[in-house]
């Protein structure tokens, strides 16, 4: 929430989702131990990921800021390509909106 980034959209890459999945699914490191507001079931990667996204959106204090979180695995080149395409589309759309072309 730095004053220089109040209206700047951000793309958050949550990398190493494969390791996150492994820890959630196969260890006793349940998310509720580390995040007190987590009320979802243990060993549920989707619920854990949704909690991270919700936590992120709670700290955004302005409606002008858009944050786009993406869970990634950098070694999965097809997923990285999809995410980069979404990033590119986001940048183009926001620039078109700013210049009143959209």
Phi, psi and omega per residue, in radians:
X1 nan 0.528 3.059
X2 -1.069 2.477 -3.071
X3 -1.049 -0.452 3.140
X4 -1.332 -0.279 -3.079
X5 -2.059 0.337 -3.056
X6 -1.031 -0.723 -3.097
X7 -1.887 0.165 -3.117
X8 -1.514 2.228 3.046
X9 -1.243 2.599 -3.137
X10 -2.278 2.512 3.062
X11 -1.990 2.067 -3.088
X12 -1.825 2.037 3.095
X13 -1.628 1.967 3.066
X14 -1.683 1.556 -3.018
X15 -1.420 2.909 3.123
X16 1.199 0.662 3.118
X17 -1.084 -0.438 3.092
X18 -1.139 -0.709 3.093
X19 -1.236 -0.668 3.086
X20 -1.037 -0.835 3.128
X21 -1.036 -0.768 -3.132
X22 -1.095 -0.756 -3.124
X23 -1.199 -0.675 3.135
X24 -1.205 -0.728 -3.035
X25 -1.399 -0.649 -2.893
X26 -2.134 0.170 3.092
X27 -2.204 3.058 3.089
X28 -1.647 0.286 3.106
X29 -1.529 1.253 -3.094
X30 -1.255 2.519 -3.069
X31 -1.071 -0.553 -3.114
X32 -1.091 -0.380 3.099
X33 -1.237 -0.591 -3.039
X34 -1.760 -0.430 3.127
X35 -2.168 1.851 -3.055
X36 -1.103 -0.462 -3.111
X37 -1.488 -0.007 3.115
X38 -1.320 2.096 -3.138
X39 -2.051 0.064 -3.125
X40 -1.321 3.061 -3.120
X41 -1.287 2.675 3.025
X42 -1.197 2.701 3.084
X43 1.098 0.503 3.127
X44 -2.097 1.746 -3.055
X45 -1.141 -0.700 -3.115
X46 -1.121 -0.771 3.123
X47 -1.136 -0.694 3.121
X48 -1.127 -0.770 3.108
X49 -1.106 -0.722 3.115
X50 -1.089 -0.641 3.112
X51 -1.135 -0.701 3.080
X52 -1.064 -0.789 3.131
X53 -1.093 -0.762 3.117
X54 -1.084 -0.723 3.118
X55 -1.092 -0.711 3.116
X56 -1.087 -0.816 -3.096
X57 -1.206 -0.423 3.093
X58 -1.203 -0.515 -3.106
X59 -1.489 -0.139 3.089
X60 -1.348 2.114 -3.030
X61 -1.803 0.035 3.122
X62 -2.260 2.493 3.128
X63 -1.318 -0.273 -3.115
X64 -1.367 -0.257 -3.090
X65 -1.644 2.289 3.057
X66 -1.971 2.316 3.092
X67 -2.137 2.256 -3.105
X68 -2.020 1.695 3.115
X69 -1.437 2.450 3.107
X70 -2.337 2.198 3.041
X71 -1.472 2.186 -3.043
X72 -2.333 2.821 2.928
X73 -2.275 1.910 -3.003
X74 -1.052 -0.408 3.135
X75 -1.407 -0.208 3.089
X76 -1.580 1.615 -3.003
X77 -1.118 -0.563 3.132
X78 -1.185 -0.677 3.106
X79 -1.184 -0.730 3.119
X80 -1.073 -0.695 3.125
X81 -1.120 -0.739 3.100
X82 -1.077 -0.807 -3.137
X83 -1.096 -0.756 3.124
X84 -1.117 -0.622 3.070
X85 -1.131 -0.701 3.092
X86 -1.116 -0.720 3.110
X87 -1.061 -0.824 3.137
X88 -1.065 -0.790 3.098
X89 -1.045 -0.720 3.135
X90 -1.088 -0.812 -3.140
X91 -1.079 -0.787 -3.134
X92 -1.110 -0.815 -3.120
X93 -1.070 -0.762 -3.123
X94 -1.169 -0.646 3.095
X95 -1.190 -0.676 3.086
X96 -1.118 -0.709 3.121
X97 -1.140 -0.732 -3.138
X98 -1.116 -0.592 -3.109
X99 -1.627 0.181 3.107
X100 1.056 0.484 3.082
X101 -1.626 -0.072 -3.138
X102 -2.314 nan nan
